[in-house]
Amino acid sequence: MLYARELQGTLITVTAVRISPDLGIARIHLSIFPSNKSVEVLAKVQEDTRAIRFDLGKRVRHQLRIVPELFFHVDDSLDYLENIDNLLKSDPPSAITEEPEN
């Protein structure tokens, strides 16, 4: 909702969050579609990290003693899977030939 007007036509999804054992650091992986806007969107999110952390602190202030420091990363696993699918589709399977047994 925070970026809905600024980044119309862009879908941002949180795919994973990894939190350190002491709850001091949270690494957030974002999937951004279309992927050609990922650098722009990640830069915007990283600029607003303090505001996002403040909003998170307001929401979890009674559940957590420490609001973790947030680090955002692009999750490109979907692009990787799409690339593999395209490679498999473009390369026709080779004929399987059986060698005669002696």
N, C-alpha and C positions, 0 to 999 in steps of 0.2 A: 504493500500500500504506500510505502514511503516514496517509491520511485515510479508510481503508476503513470503519472502525467508526463514525467520527463523522458521515460524510456518506453513509449508506446510501441507495441509490437514485439517486445522482448519478454521472454519467459525466464524467470530466475527461480531455480529450485535448490533447496538445501538437500544435498544427497548424503552427507555424513557429517557428524560432529565428533571429534575426538578430544576428550578432556583429560588433562594431566591428573595424576593421582591426588595431588593436593588441591585440585579444583582451581588452580590459579591461571591456567592457560587453556583456551579452547581453540582448536583448529577447525574451521568451518569450510567444508568443500561445497562449492556452488556449481551447479550445472546451468549454463547460460545458453539459451536458444534464441536467435540464430547464433552460431558459434563465431561468426565473423565480428560480432559486437562484444565478444567476451573481454577483450582488453579494456575497452571503454567502460563497460559495466563494472568490472573489477576495480578499476581506478576510482570510479564514483563511490563504490561501496567502501573502499579503503579510506577515502577522504572522510566519510561519515562514520567511521568506526567508533569514535567517541560518542556520537549521538545514539548509535545503535546500542552501545554498552550501557549508556545512561537509561535508555528505555527498557532494556533487559533488567537492569537493577531495580527499576520501579516495579516491574512485574514479579520479580522473585525475591524481593527484599525480606520477606518473612520466611522463605524456605532456605536461602543460602546465606552463609555468613560473609562469603567473599564472592563478588561478581568477577568472573574470570576475564582475563585480558583476551581479546578476540583477534584472531589472525585468519584472514580469508584467503582461500586458494581456489583456483579453477579446477573443477573435476572434468577432465576430458575423456573419461572412459567411454562415454557414448560415441564420441568422435572416433575413438580407436576401434570400437566394435563396428561402426559403420564402414570404416576403412577396410577392415578385414572382410566384411560382407561384400564390398565392392570388388575386392581382389579375388575372392572366391567366385564371384559371378563372371568376372572378366576372363579368367583363365579356365578354359574348358577342361574337364577332367580327361586325363590320358587313358587310353585303352589299357586294360589290365591284361597282360599276357602271362600265361603260365609257362614255366620252363618245363620241358619234359624231364621226368625223373629217370635216371639210369639204373 
